[in-house]
């Protein structure tokens, strides 16, 4: 099949790296310049649409050795067929990479990443990535474009849904867990796939939250707040990285040598390969960086190894080598990195490693995976309000599930679930019925369209995510809903965003519940019956009105394929909610960007004030969020004791233990995420008022008290200073522990 490879594998007794080097040296010695450049291309299969590009003549190009991998082709049989073309019909038989946007599950879909992060459960997050890898690899995929680790602090940006929120420490832990989950034991087994960390770098810092917009930030903010998750993923051994669309310090990331080579490879030691994001290379023409030949050269010279769909490497690099604009050495380096990835994935040993035709039926969307997804979904929900302990509901009587999100299959999984099969996914109502059996009588009505503006609704439900716009008038829809509600003991309002209102190219300037749905909610509340708002959203929304008027709010994000059952599990008390927000919910869009780890400024407000003249504030709204980072309620209550320190001072090699007692003072057993924050009081640069430095998710039985301890050492106190050196500066620090970033107990220590 692949003679050179077979020979080398049979005879070598040296280290794995030198075996790989020797194998690739040998292979590359047979490759023409055109074939080397051929490896640097990732055309699209054209089947799953994730952008505007179209790739033509793919089969012919594969035979000519002009393709390194294929984007978003679904189905193991077809993938096997295409792999066969590459292996049997191209001159050197080099196997292809098959990459797909497997972002939060393959066919078994887990909560959107923002929801997943609210579990604060690294084991669960790793498991979700593991299952995604098992299913994707069973269906022929060996490379996923995940994890997306972009920090985001601006809820207007639709892609906030795809990341892990606003915090670099938590984001780094999650980035590591995801890479471990996908790549497992170094991509050796046939159910372990290569991760692609994205979008390098700073994509979540888009100006005004408008997608693809310019990013311009200080190195201070960059290194302290935005870079840590990318670096953590590199340290965890991620096999590939995706360049961001935006510019970084005036140069688009896709052509930014400082970013792709100096920082990523030279400083961080990344040894995988870098792929452009979609047409990111040719988009540099519009950025104003030159013509197609210029930008392709800029990109490969910067350290981008593979061109996703823009065909600019293919069309121009031979010429650029001839003209001396790109060295052959640079092409060799990029080609070698792609071949190394294929080697590490074991594709030279067995190009059909991921093409076992028996696997999909056993492993894709199987009962075992769906059960895990149901548990994780329930763990991702965040209880925002529960006045008078209206929740949990009792399993009896009649419950009316009303709203445009009640009966849609396609909107359950959430954005970026390209492999999901919508017709297999239960609607909210179907899932609830399945979970509750005949204990509860569930009745339902649509109640309203997504919004009154039909054109907006169309933009918000693209790519097969339509809610089926109802031709009845608002009044007819509402009347029907009220007739249904009249028969119920409790109303569950299934309201919020459609799944395509967040994700790529779904930035919004207004973040309130859309007009028709707010009207429906008001009418439901006017019935006087208990109303529980089951909120669907891919981002923080502005919920002042709902917070004031609705007794119970359960934020379910987009919970994935098992949303319906998981919602029933939580609403009816089989699962006590434990999700905590990883992104701040603002009171007003005007506060954005809003995040807990802000600086103090020279004019902070005095404790307890929300406005003072000549202080840093607004005259119309306080600086406070509606719901702070780390916030989330439980059916039980937890009481925190004071923070006790093992010592009040330490030296630079020392360690202090901070302990709190946490008592479950309510009626239900429950999980609590105990959070540790630290503030550096005086430093050579201004430091945030608090930064998350640790957390522990603990199960505490009703009435039980647990002591939770965190060890604090100097490593946790380091930051990037003005010169971007990662330093520790001695002095005083406040340590704060509590249930969220607002309600904290604190103590002070000194490091000498
Ligand atoms: C563009 C998106 O930015 C990226 O996240 C995705 O992986 C690619 N398209 C491929 O679909």
Boltz pocket constraint, residues with backbone or C-beta under 6 A from the ligand:
constraints:
  - pocket:
      binder: B
      contacts: [[A, 50], [A, 51], [A, 101], [A, 145], [A, 198], [A, 277], [A, 278], [A, 504]]
      max_distance: 6.0
